[in-house]
């Protein structure tokens, strides 16, 4: 078993996960300030370029999380980001979040999820990876299921977006589920 000290490149058939860093600031800025994406991620604010420069520059120093840029193998284009967070080494559990900027329905998110789960389960020794997703994000829920996540419950009306309440679906994947 290992911990989350190093963020290795995770190559796949169509995508590769690379450590998120300063080279990704402009693409990340466009994505995180996309109001169309915010309805699925719950991002209520906006970020400045300076904030993201600082954020991306600090990712390599983190020892309790993994921050990835998701890149298209064919073009090298930035597709989104993925983070492993809420690392609890005593219980061997972690959290996960992913955001894709625009290429949906192609299985790219599912591939990215499978890559990181394989790394976490096989290399790091994580037992459980959990996430939360708003109930109306059906594309993401389908991708999570394809990658091996199961619905574990709901947080009723836990998400407020533009005056409307939504349920949050709690999902998890276990190393023993594979």
Residue, then its C-alpha position, 0 to 999 in steps of 0.5 A: x500500500x501507498x499513500x497519495x504522495x505522488x500523482x502518477x500519470x494514468x494512461x488509458x485507451x482514449x484519455x490520460x490523467x496527468x497531474x493538474x498544474x499551471x499548464x491547465x489554468x486557462x482551460x480550467x478557468x473556462x470550465x469552472x466559470x461555465x454556468x451551464x456546467x455549474x447546474x451539475x457541479x453546484x459551483x455557486x461562485x466564480x474564480x479568477x485566473x489568479x486564484x486558479x494559478x495559485x490553486x494549480x501551482x499548489x497541487x504538486x505539494x498536496x500529500x492527501x489528495x490527487x488532482x488530475x487534468x483529463x486529456x484526450x489522447x488523440x488531440x491532447x485537449x483538456x477535457x476536464x478535471x478529477x480529484x481524489x480528496x477526503x483521504x482517510x488513510x486509517x480507514x482506507x477510504x477516499x472521496x472523488x469528484x470529476x467534471x468534464x467540460x463538454x464532451x459528454x456521452x462518449x464514455x470518456x468520463x467513465x474511462x477516467x473513473x475506471x483509471x483512477x479507481x484501478x490506481x486507488x484500489x490496486x496501487x494505493x490500497x484504498x478500500x472505498x471511494x465515495x462521491x455525491x452527485x445531484x439527482x438530476x445529473x443523470x449522465x454522471x450517475x450513469x457514468x458512475x454506475x458503469x465505472x462500478x459505483x453503486x447508489x448507497x443513499x440520498x441526502x434529501x433536499x440537501x442541494x439548493x440551486x436557484x431557489x429549488x431544492x434537490x436530492x443528492x445521491x450518495x454513491x460508493x465503489x469498493x475494492x471488493x466489488x470488482 
